[in-house]
Amino acid sequence: MKKGNSGPSSSRSTTDKTVVYWFCESCARANEPKYDIACRTHFSEKVIPKLYEDTKSGVSAAVKTAILQDLRPRYIDPEILLFLRESSCLDPGFKVRPFITEDDRQDLFTSKVQKVQHLQNTVKGDMMAFGDCIVVLLFTITCIHAESRCIPNADCFYTFETAPTADCSSLNLQLPPCFDSSSNITHVNLRKNSLTRIPINLPPTLEYLDLSHNRVTLGDSPVLHTIYRRLKYLNLDSNRIKNLTSLFVISNMSNLEFLSLKDNSYSRYTKYPNNCLRGLESLFHLRIDGVGEGNFGDIFLEDKIGLKLLDASGNYGVCDISHLRPNILKKFNLTYLDLSFCNIKSIEIGVLDTQTFMQYLNVSHNPYLGFRGLANISKDLQSSAIKVLKFNKIHCTFGLGTILLLNHTNYLQNTTLEELYLDSNRLEIIESGVLPILPKTLKLLSVADNKVDNGLYVLQAGSMPNLEILNVSFQIHSHTTYFDGCYDYSDSCHIDPEVALKFHNWSQQLGYVVTFYLPVKLKRLYANNMKFQYHIGELHFNNCNLEFAHFQNNYFVQIHGPVFGCENARYIDLSNNFCSYISAQALKFLPNLNILNISQNHLGNNLEKDINGEIFGNNRNLRLLNLHDNKIYVLPENLLKNNSNIQILNISYNRMEKWTVDIRHMFQLQLLDLSYNLLTELDETAVNLLPQHNNFTINLLGNPLVCSCASQSFFEWLNLHHHARFMYLQNTTCSYMDGSQLSLRDISDIVKMLQKNCSSYTPLIIVTSSFIFFFLSVTIYRIIYRYRWTIFYIYYLTKRYVFPKVKQSQRKVFYEYDAFISYAEKDRSFVFNQIRLMENGEMKFCIHDRDFIPGIDIAENITNSIHNSRRIVFVMTSHFLKSYWCMFELNMARMESIYSRGGENILLLVLLENHIVREMPMSLLHVIESQSYLEYPDGDNFGNIDIFWRNFKDAIRDNQ
């Protein structure tokens, strides 16, 4: 077990400060208005020297000996006992003595924390006079817990990818893990343990510390800025910090940027203690529980704070701020403020008028605030940089419908707001004119989970020129939550007859024509779960750029169409609409549709009648088609004949007994989901209707497959492709002939069983046919193998003449290279260190590592290079004989010599190894006998090296 620094150094200055501290405190108890310098001098010159006269005798030795003998029974006086405890902590001679118990440490630490707070908050006069006292108090606090206990081998997970990190989370630690004194760990995660204090033994290089979900109280934690000066991130969420005054241990951390104190137990406070956090000059993001009438500025000593992100919401914490008054944020100029779930009932004008940099404000889930709060807040934000404003659920769940008036949103037109959220407010009526005066910069508007019905505002929706996302989902939604006693004020919920416009409900007649004026830049529309009950007829959209439309969970029973003006639509979700009919014209004018989800409807009979593939005929760019759960029994063969670009086809959870759709033309298909149908097999006809490429998978999970002689060919086909073609095969079963269920994870065994039990003359016929086929195949193979190099050469020679990009050559007088060098990769050093050095202005060699053209096949590069070289030089070694490409180059060169150069001798063999001739096959010995070759001198004939290279040059030049 590692021990931390257990106390202060044994220096005279330490003891001096200790005695001065006791003298100062004695004067304070005597209510002395000022400290007497003479008394200080007396203590410094008379008392202290006596304690240093002799460490083995005198006052110091006697005190030490008495404490070691445990003076607790003798000195019952609390003040004397407290003095002895503190002496044992401060005096280096006692720092390892077992005099102070753990309980004594806890009590002593708490008393000193309170002492520091008292001195800091009550002293009004001579602050310099109290300086030494406060320093020694803090010093005492540090010494009390200077002896650190830790757990070696704590099973922490260490990573060093982005930053040196120790993840010690969820280990139920009651003591911190031990770290080496030289450790450079910067990130330590100790969340979800059982620690009661902030450890002091962590590496001094620490920048990130997560202590959330522990039992830390801070009452017995050290002053952090003296230990972790580099700390930037500190998370103390979900601990037991009951006393906000103990937050002073976090003060003066000049590098701290993030501090989180959420979900602690200080909700009993009605306001924040003054200056409980000070000296956090780099603090950027603060997460803290909101207390009653707390002024966030009281937390800090400084007049101006650089804090930019403040989260005081009750989400993942506690917040109960009923009234927001001016000046609570006067010390800040925030960009982000979250006051959601705070039980706010009113916000006065002026609370946010100083927040000129504010970009994000969330006051959601304050059900008593109402739209009155929106009016006050929007007035304050006129001079801000607000971009996102969230007013979700600022009304109670149950009650009369609410109305959004002009005076609620009038000031918003003076802002640059981009996102406005008004979800879950029982909003039933929007006063005419509200939508046109919303900021022209608005890109997202969400009014989901309200009671909005048809009104004049539907026609005014097109007045928002830059709106890109509109969410009107979950209108008239039934809430299953119990009644929580929340009740809006009467002036928040009303229906004024003058503004409650009565519109006739849209007709359900099939031929009714409706025109919508959507915002010109609208790309995403969320209108799901709105309980629409329409037969959709002809629809027109004016200046529509809509790309994503969500209409799931409504009641569009029939869709006749056509739909005009939405040519840019790429995604449409019409799932779970109880739809039983889609006409051939409905989707006709949606040419760019990529994803169509019409699952969970009743389209089985409708699709069965589409024998010419008209419903999806014009959607040629369709990538995903979801027909899941549509009561489908059978589909016509040509249903998808025009949809060759489909990648995912989902027909799961239907009632198909056979696969009858022709999808052979779907070359991009990746997944065919046929799970949970009634398929017993995929017969030969069905298999022939599938694509032939191997990059798609089939899901047959949940089908009642039958392992029988009739389906033997299917299971043999399944066995052949099961590794790459079928999903979840290990969870798929088939019913065997004896009624047992067999898992397809053993597909090969199932096939063997079927072959054994279903044998007949068929195997004999197959064997005989296979033998004949094998004999013919072997004969053809032998012929091809005998003339393989000729065939290869003729193929590449023909390719050069057929394709103009490949260089053609006849009987050349001029060649691009003097020689093509063929060598094995392991002989590369000889080529680069010897042969390449011979290149000069007169000779040029083709070396594949250097001269092959990228992007062209290797074989084509070889034949082109041989064709463009005067001679072909082969560096013959044992490695050369083992290399496929080397032998390929040799045979291509022979074909070049015979067919393109009229039998001209263009081969030059360089025997780099003396014994290589013995290893050559007979075909190469013929080349040795009929073609030129050179032997590279060995060690005994090294003097002949010059003769070798002269002969090498002459052999190449002979062909000029």
N, C-alpha and C positions, 0 to 999 in steps of 0.2 A: 504494500500500500504506500503510495507516494504521499509525502507530506509537503504542504505548501510552506511559505514563509510564516513562521509561527510567532513572530513578534518584532518589535523595533530593534535596531542595533543598540548595543550597550555603550552608548556614548554619553558624555557628561551633559551635552545639550538636551538629550531626551529627558534625563532626570531633572534637569533644570526647569524645562517646560512643565514637567509634572508637578513640581513643587510650586511653581508660579501659578499653575492652574488651581491648586488647592487654596493657595493664598487668595487668588482672585475670587474664587467661589465663596470663601469665608467672608471676604469684604462685601460681596453681594448679599449674603444672608444677613449681614449686619446693617444693610441698607446704607452703606457708605456712598455718598454721592459721587465721589471720585476716588481713584486709587492713589495711595500715598507712595511717592517714588522712594521715600526713605525705607518704607517697609520692603519694597522690592529689593533695594540695595542690601538690607539686612539679610533677607533670605538668600540672596546670591552670594554674599561674602561670609556669612556666619554659619548658616544651617547646612547649605549644600556641601561645603568642603568637608564637614564632619562626616557626612555619609561616604566620602571617598578616602578617608584616612586609612582605613584598613578593611579589606573585604572579609577578613577572618575574625575580626573582633570589632568592638564598638557598636554603634547604633545600627549600622547596616547589617552586620553579621547577626546581631541579636534579633532584628526583625525577620530576617530570612529564616533563622533557626526556629523562631516561634511559629512562623507560618507553616514550616515543614512539619512541625509537631501538631498542626491543626488547632488553631486558636479558636475555632468556632464555639466550643463549649464555654470558654473563658470569657470571650468578648461577645456578649449578647446584645449590646447596644447596636441598633441597626446602622447608625452612621459609621461607627468604628468598623463593623463588619463590611460595609460597603467600601470603606477605605482599603481594607485588606484585600478585598476582591480586585479592586482596580489596581492596586499595587502589584498584585501577582500577574496582572496582565501587562502592565507597563514596564516593570523592572525586568531587564533581560535575565537576571539571575533566577527568576521564577517562571520563565515562560514555558518550561517543560515540566513544571511540578504539577501533580494531580490535585491541586488545591481547589481549582474552579471546576465545579460540575457543569454538566450541560444545562441544567435548569438555571444555575447561577449565570451562565453566559447569556441565556435568553433574557433573563430579568435585567441584567446589567446593560445589555444592548438596547433594550426598549427604553430604559431610563435615560441613557445618553442621547438617544434620538430625540426624546422629548426635551431634553436639556438644550440641544442645538436649536430646535424649533423655538423654544422659549427665548433664548438669547437673540435669535435673529428677528423675532417679531416684536419684542418688548423694548429693546435698547433704542433709545432715541438720541442719546447724547454722544459721548466720546466713543465712536466706533473703533478707533485705534486702540483704546484702552481694553476693549473686549476682544481684540484680535487674537491675542495669545490663547485666551480661554476657549474660543471657538475652534482654533486650530487643534488644541490639545484634546477637546471633546471629540472632534472628528478622528483624531489620531487614536483615541481610546476605542472608538467604535470599530475602527479597522483592526486594532490589536485583539479585540475580544474574540474575533473569529479568524484570527490569523492562522491558527492551526487547521489546515484543510484536510478533510478525509475524502478519498476517492476510491473508485473501483477499478482495479486493473482488469484488462481483458473483458471489457464490457460488451463485446459483440457488436460494436459499432461498424457501420459500413462506410468505407473510405473510398472516395473518388477524387480524381485529379484532372478531370477533363476540362472543365471551364474554370474551376477554382478549387483549391484544396479543401475538401469538405468531409466532415464527419457526421454521418447520419446515425444518431443514437435514439431515434424516436421509437415510441411504443415498446420499450424494454422494461417498463415498470421499475425504473431506477429510483432508489431513495437517496443515493449519493451520486455525484457526477462521475463520469469516467476519468481515468487518469490520462494525462497527456505528457509526453516528453517535454522537458524544458526547452529543447531546441526545435520543437514542432513549429511548422509554418502554416498550420491550419488556419484558414480565414473564415470558414463557414461551419457552424455547429448547429445541428438540429436536435433538440432535446424535448420536443413536444410529446405529449401523451406519456408522461412519466409521473413520478410521485415526489419530485423535488420540493423542498420547503423553502429554499433560499436560492439566491443567485450564486452560482459557483464562483470561486475566486481562483481556481486552479486551471482555468482554461488558458489556451495560448494567448500571449500578449498581442499577437498579430490578428486577433479576432476582429472581423468586420460584420459578420452576420450571426445573430443568436436568436433562435426560436425556442422560447420556454413556454409556449402556450399549452393549455390543458395540463397544468401541474398543480401544486399546492403552495405556490410561492406567496408569501405575505409581505415581503419587502421590509418587514419590521426588523428582521435580523440579517439583512443583506448588506454587503459592503457598499461604500461610496464608489460607484462604478468608474467615474472619470479618473480615479487614481490608479485603476487596474487596466481598463480596456479603453485606451485613448483613441484607438482607431475604429471603434465600433460605429457602424453606419445603420444597421438594421437591428431593432429589438422588438420582439413580439412577446407580450405578456398576457395574451388573451386567455380567458377562462381559468383564472387563478383565484386566489383568496386575498386580494388586496382590499382590505376593508377600510384602512386608514389612509385617506388621500394625502395626509401630511407626510407619510413615509415616502412619497414620490420624490422627496428631495435627494434621495440616493441616485436619481437619474440626472440630476442637474449638472450643469457645466460640462456636458458631453458635447464638445464643440464640433465633432464630426458626425453626430447622429443625424440621419436623414429621415428615417422611418421609425415611428413609435406607435405600437398598438397596445391598448389597455382595455379592450372590449371584454364584456361579460365577466366583470368582477363583482365584488359585493359591497360597493360603496354607494348603492342607490339610496341609503338612508340620508345622504347629504342633500341639502336643499340648494347649496351653491358650492362652487369650487373654492377651496382654500386659496388665499392670496399667495401668489408667487411660489406655488408648490413645484413648478417647473421653471427653471431659470437657466440662462447660459446655453440654451440649445440653439445656437446661432445658425446652424446648418439644417435645422428641422424643416423638412419639405412636406411630409405626409404624417398626419396625426389621426389615429383612430381611438376614440374614447367614448365611454358611456355618457349619455346626456343626463344631467341632474336638474331637478326642479326649476329654480330660477337662476341657474348658473350662468354667469357671464364668462364666455370662453376667454375673454381677455384677462380675467383675474388669475388665470393659471400662470401667466408669464409676468416676470418683473419688468421686461423691456417695454417701451412704448410702441415700438413697431417690430413686428415679427415677420420673417420671410416665409412663413407657412403658406402653402398653396393648396393643399388637399386636406380637407377636414371632414371626417366621417364620424358623426355622433348619432347615427341612426340606431334604432332598436333591433335592426336586422343583424343577427349573430351577436346580440348584446342587449343592453337595457337602455331605454331612453324614456324620460317622462318630463318633457318641457311643455307645459300647457300654454304659455304665452311668450311670444318673442317680442322683445322691446328694442328700441333703438340703442345703438352703441354696444351691443353684445359682440359685434364683430369689428369694432372700430380699430383694433390693433392689427387687423389683417387686411390683405387684398387678395382674396382667394380666387382660384380658378375652378375649384371643385368643392361643392358642399352637399352633403347627404344628411338630411334631417327626416328621413322616412321612419315610420313606425315609432314616432315620438309622442303621440297623443296630443299634438298641437291643436289648440282650439282657436287661436287668433294670432295673426301676424300684423304688427303695426306698421304703418308707413314709415319708412326711414331705416328699417332694419338692414336693407341690402343696398341702400343708395350709395354707399362708399365702395362697393365691390365692383370696381370698373373693369377688373380682369376676369370676372366670373364667366365661365363657359359652360358649366354643368351644375344644375340645381335639381335636387330630388326631394320633394316633400310628400311623396306618396304614402298611402296607408296612414293618413291622419284623418279618420272618418268624420271628425267634428269641424274640420277646417272649412270645407265647402268652397264653392266658387268665389265667395267673398275674398278668401285668401289669395286667389288667383289675381283678382283685381289689384290688391295692394302690392303684391310681389311684382306684377308686370309694370306697375308705375315706377318702382324702385330700379328696375332693370333697364330702363330706357337708355341709360348711358353706359351700360355694361357691354361685354363681348359675348353675351349668352348665346350658346349654340344648342344645348339640350335642356329641355324643361320637362320634368316628370311630375304630373298631378294625378297619378293613378289612385283610385279609391280614396278620394277626399270627401266622400259621402258614405253614409252607412249602407250596408248591404240591402236592407229591407226598408221600404217606405214608398212614398209617392215618387213619380218620375220627376227628374230635375230638368231645369232649362238653362241653357248657356246663352247669356245675354251679351249685347254689344258692350255694355259697361264693364263686363268681366274681362274682355280681351282687347279693349280699345287701344291700350298702351303698347300692346305687342307689335303693332305695326311700325313702331319706332325702333325696333330691335333687329338684329341679324339672326334671329332664331332659325335653326335648321331642323330640329326635331321636337315635336310636341306630343306628349302622351297624356290622354284623358280617359284611360281605361277604367272600367268598374266604378262608374259614378252614377248609375241609374239614369244616365242622360237620355231624355226622351224627346226633347225639342231643342233645336238650334235656331235661334232668332235669325230672321232674314238679314243678311248683311254681315254676319260674323265671318263666314268663310272668305269673302272678298277682301276684308281688311286684315287678314292674317299676313304675316311678313312674306314678302315676295321671295325671300331666301329660303322659305320652308321646303324641306326635302322629304320629311317623313311626318305623317299625321296618323295617330292611332287613337281610335275611339272604340276599341273592342270592349266586349262585355258590358254593353249598355242596353237601352231600350229604344234605340233610334229606329224609326220607321220612315215611310215615304214622306217627303216634304219638299218645300221649295229649295232647301239646301242641296238636294240632289242635283238640281239644275245649275246651282252655283258652284259645284265642285270643280268645274273647268276654269274657275277664276284664279286658281293657284298655279302660276306658270312654271314653277320649278319643282313641283311635287313629284317625287319618284316612287315613294312607297305609301300606300294607303291601306290601313288595317281597320276594317269594320266588322270583324268576325265576332261570333258569340253574342249576337243581339237577341234580346228576350231570352236569355239563358237562365235555366232553372238552377238556383243555388241550393245545394244540399246541406250547407253548413247550418248549424243550429242558430236560433235567434240569440244574439249575444247582448241584448239590451241596448244596443246602439240606436239612438233616435236623433234625426236631424232637427235643427231648428226650423220653425214653420216658414221663415222667410227664405229658406234655402230650397224648399221643395214646394213648388206650386205650378199650376197650369193657368196661365193668364188667357182668358178667352180671346183677347185681342191678337195674341201671337200664336195660339194653338191652331195651326192651319189644318183643315180637314181635306184630305186628298182621297179621291176614289182609288181603291186598290187596283193594281194593274190587272188587266183582264187575263183570264186563263184560256181565252179562245186561241185556237191554234194559229189563225191567220193574223193575229194582232202584231203590228209593227212598232218597235220601240227603238228610239234613238237616244244614245247616251253621249254626254259631253264630258269626257274625262279630261283631267289635266294633260296638257300636251306632252309632258315629259314623263308621265306615269309609266313605270316599268313593272312594278309589283303590286298586285291587288289581292288582299286577303279578305275573302267574303265567306269563309267557312262557318259552319255551325250557326247559320242565321235563320233556320227554319223557313227558308223560301219555299213556297209551294206553287210552282209555276210549270205550265207547259211552255217551253221556250219556243217561240216562233221566230220570225225574221228579226234579227238584231243588227243595228247599225251603230258604229262607233265613229265619232268625228275626230279626226286628227289623232288617232290612237297609235301610241308607240308601246303598248303593253306587251311585256315579254313573259311574265309569270302570273298566272291566274289560279287562285285557290278557291274552289267552290265545293269542297267536300262536305259531307254531312248536312246536306240540305234535302229538298224534296223536288228535284227536277225530274219528274216522272217521265216526260217525253221531251226529246230535243229534236225539233224539226229544222230550225235554221232557215236559210244559211246565215252565217255570221260574217258581216262585212266590216272592213276597216281595221282588222287586227292581223294584218299580214306578218307582223313581226313577232307574234306569239310563238314562244319556244317551249313553254311548259304549261300544261293545263291539268288540273286535278279535279275530276268530277266523281270521285269515289264516294260510295255509300250515299247514293241519292235516290234509291229505289227506282232507278231508271230502267224502263223496259223497252225503250225504242229510241234509236238514233237513226235519222234518215240518211240517205246517200248524199244529201246536200249539206248536212250539218257542219261537216269539217272540210268542206270543199275549198274554202278560201283561206285556209291556214297552211300555206305551202312550206313554212319554215318550222313547223312543229317538230320538236325533238323528243319530248317526253309527254306521253298521254297516259294518265291513270284513270281508268274507268272501272276499277275493281269494286267489289261488293255492291253490285247492282243486279238486275234481272235481265241481262241481255242475251241469254242463251238462245232463245227462239229467234230473236232479231238477227243475230249473227249467223245462225244456221241457214237463213234465207238469202244471205248475201253471196250467191254463188259466183258472181263476177268480180268480187272484191271492190265494190264501189264505196263502201263506208270509209275505208282508209286509202282509197285509190289515189288521191291527190296529195297525201302526206308522205311524199317520197323521201323526206329527210328524217323520218321517224327513227329514233335510236332506241327508245325504250317504250314498250307497250305492255301495260299491266291489265290483264283480264282476270285477275284473281277473284274467285268466289262470285261467279256470274251465272250459276245454274246451267252450265254448258254441258250438253250431252254429246254433240258432234259438231264439227266445224267443216265447212266446205273446203275443197282442195285449193281453190284459187282465192281464198279470203285475203291473203297477204301477197298476192302475185306482184304488186307494184312496190312493195316495201323491202327492197334489197339491202337497205342500210341498217336494219334492226340489229342491235347488239344484245339486248336483253329482252326475252319474251317470257312473260310470266302467265301461265295458265293453270296455276295451282288451285287446289281446293274447288274443283269442279267435279263433273260426273262423267268424264270421258272414258269410254271403254276401249277405243282404238284411236291411234294417231292417224289423222287423215289429211293434214295440211301440208302442202308442198312448200318447203322452205329451202330447197336446194340452192336457190339463188342468193341466199343470205350469207355471203362470204365473210361478213364481219361479225356474225353471231358469236357471242361469248357464253351465253347461258340460256338454256331452255329448261324452264322450271315446270315440270309435270307432276310435282308432288301432290299427294293426297287426291288422286283421281281414282278411277276404277279400272286401271290398266292391269291386265294379267300378263301381258308381254308386249314387245314391239316386234311384230311379224316382219317378214322379209319386205313386204310392201312399205311398211312404215319406215324401216331402216333406209330404204331407197329414197324416201322423201326427205331425208336429213341431209345437211351439208356434208361435203366430203372432206373439208379441211379438219385438221386435228386440234384446232385451238378453241373449241367450244366444249362446254360441259353440260351434262344432263342430270337433273335431279328427279329421281324416281321414288323418293322416300314416301312411305305411307300408302303405296299402291298394293293391291292384293295380288302380287305376282304369283304365278303358278309354275312349279318345277315339274314339268311333265315331258313326255316324249314329243308332244306337239310343239313345245316351246324349246326343244333342245337346241335348235340353231340360234335362237335368241340368246340363250345362256352361253353358248360357245362364242358368239359375237361379243357378249358382255365380258367374258373372261379375257378375250383378246384385247379389249380396250379399257378395262376397268380401272387401271392405274391413272390414266390421264383424262378419261372421258366422263366418269360418273362421280357424283358428289354423295357424301354420306352413305357410301355403300356398306360400311361397317354397321350402320343402324338400320339397314334395309333387310327385310326377310322375304322368303317365298314359301308357299305351301307345297310340300312334297306330296307324292302320290299316296303315301300312307297317312296323310293328314298332319304330319309333323311340320313345324316351322323351322326353316333352315336360314341361318344368317348368311348373307352374301359376302361377308368377309372371307368365307371359305369357298369362294366361287369356283376355284379350280377343282376342289373335291366334289362339288355339286355336279360339275361337268363330267367328271370321271364316273360318277354314279349313274348319270343319265346315259352316258355312252355304253356302260356295261349292261344296263337294264333295257336299253332300247336298241340293242344291236340287231342287225339283219344282214341281207345281202348287200345292203348299201355300202358297208365298209369294204367288201371285196371289190365292188365296182370302183369305189374311190381309190383303193390301193392300186388296182390295175391301171386306172386312168393316170394316177399319180406316177406309176412306173414309166408309162409311155412318155408322159410329160417330162419326167426326170431325164430319161434317155435322150430325148430331143434337146432338152436344155443343156445337158452335158456336152452333146455333140456341137451344138451351136456355141457353147462356151469355149470349147477347145479351139474351134475355128477362130473365134474372136480373140482368144488368148494368144493363139499362134501369130496372128497378124495385128496384135493390139497396138504396137508402136506405129505401124503403118496407118492404122485407123486414126490414132491420136493425131498423127502428123497431118494427115489429109483433112481432118476436122479443123484444125487450127489454121492450116493453109487456106482452106475454103473460107473460113471466117474472115481472114484478112482481105480476101477479094470481095466478099459479100458486103461487109460493113465498111463504108468509106472512112470511118474514123481510125481504122486500123491501117497502119502503114503497109502498102503493097510493095512487092519487090519482084522484079524479074531477075534475070541473070545480071547481077550488079557489077559494074566496073568500080564504082565508088561505094565503100562501106562506112557506116557511121563509126564502127569500132574496128580496131586491128585484131582484137581477140576477145572472145567471151571466156571468162575464167569460171570454171565449174569446180566447186570445192564443198567439202562438208563443213558444218558450222564449227566443229572442233578443230579444224585446220585453218580457221580464219586468221590466226596470227601470222601464219606463213604467207598468206596472200597479202595482208596489209603491211607486213614488215619487210617482205622480200620483193614479191612481184610488183606491187603497186609503186615501189620506188623506181622501177624502170620506166614509168610513164614520163614522157618528156614531150617536147614539141612535135616529135616524129611519130610517137606511138600513143594509142589510147585504148584502154581496156574497159570492158563492161563487167562490173562487179555488182552482184545482185544486191548486196547490203547498201550500196550507194546509188545505183543507177536504175533500179526497178521503179516503175511509175506507180505511185499509190492509187488505190481504187480499182486497179485492174487485177483480174485473177492471176494467181501465181503461174499457172500453166501457160496462160496467154503472154505474160511477161517473158517467160522462158523462150517460147517459140519466136516471139518478136525479136528478142535480143540475139538469138542464134542466127536468125535470118539476116540481121543487120551487122553481123560480125564476119570478118574475113576468115579467121580460124577459131577453132574451139579448143581451149586448153583445159585438160582435166587433171586435177591434182589427186593422184591415185593413192589412197590410204585405206586402211581397214575401215575407217569411219565412212569413207566414200562409198564402199561396197554395202554398208548397212543403211545408207540414206535413201529413202524412196525418191526424193526430188533429185538427188545426184544421178541415180540410175535413169530417171525420167529425162534429165538433160542429155545424158549419154545417148539414149535411144533416139531422142528428137534430133540430135546432131547427126546421127547415122542416117535418119530419114532425109534430113536436109542435104546430106552429101549425095544420096542416091537419086532423089526425085527432083531437087531444085538445082543441083550443080553438076548434074551429069556424071556422077561417080567421082568427082574431084576429091582429092585427099585434103580434107579440112580439119581432121582430128589430130590433136597433138597431146599425147599422154605423158605426164610427168610423174614418174614413179618415185614418190617421196619416201617409201619404205622398201628395203631390199627384198623382204619376204612377201611382198604384196602379190607377186605373180602366182605363188602357190595357193593363195586364197581366192584367186579369180575363178569365176565360173567359166565353162567352156565357151560361152558366147563372147566373153571378153578376151579369152586367149586368141580367138580368131582375129579380134581387132588388133591385139599386140603383134600378131604375125603379119598383118596386112597394112597397118598404119604406122606412122612415125611415133616414136616415143623417146623420152630422155630419162636417164636415171640421175636422181639428185645425189651428189657425192655424200658418202657417210663420213664418220669421224676419221677413218684411216686415210681417206682421199680428200681431205678438206682443202688441200692445195689446188684441186681441180675445179674449185668453185667458179673461178673466172671463166674457165673453158666452158663450163655448163651454161652460164648465162650468155656467153657469146653464141653458143649453139642454139640456145633458146630464141635469141633475137633473129638469128639467121633462119630458123624454122618458120617463124611468123612472116618474115619478109619474103620468103620463097613464093608465097602465094600472090604477091603483088603483081 
